[in-house]
Amino acid sequence: MSKKICLIEDDELVRERIALQLGELGYEVLQADDGDEGLALIERDRPEAAVIDILMPGKDGLETITAIRRVSPDIRIVAVSGGGRVGPRIYLDLACQVGADVTLVKPVTSDALRAAIEG
């Protein structure tokens, strides 16, 4: 049985690309385009891991990670970011502070995704 992964990414093209990569790696992918939808999927379907974009409108990735840790403390969280105005590192460092297990800079490779999810 394959691991379920919740992918939370607001950019449709990026979400589709990462979902395709995860599917090719053998994971079952649940997709959400914002933090609230992702949190609902995690509460309902209890995936083993979540891949979360940091910069999203509405509930951003940092808020989403914090909320997920409250409802599913054992889930593996992979935070991803392409930057913003100050570059990705500051956002990814903050993601670790609020509960991400590992961080990746976009664009992400399939090998990096697998390593991040499998730990």
Buried (B, 14 or more C-beta within 10 A) or exposed (E): EEBBBBBBBBBEEBBEBBBEBBEEBEBBBBBBBBBBBBBEBBEEEEBBBBBBBBBBEEBBBBBBBBBBBEEBEEBBBBBBBBBEEEEBEBBBEBBBEBBBBBBBBBEBEEEBBBEBBEE
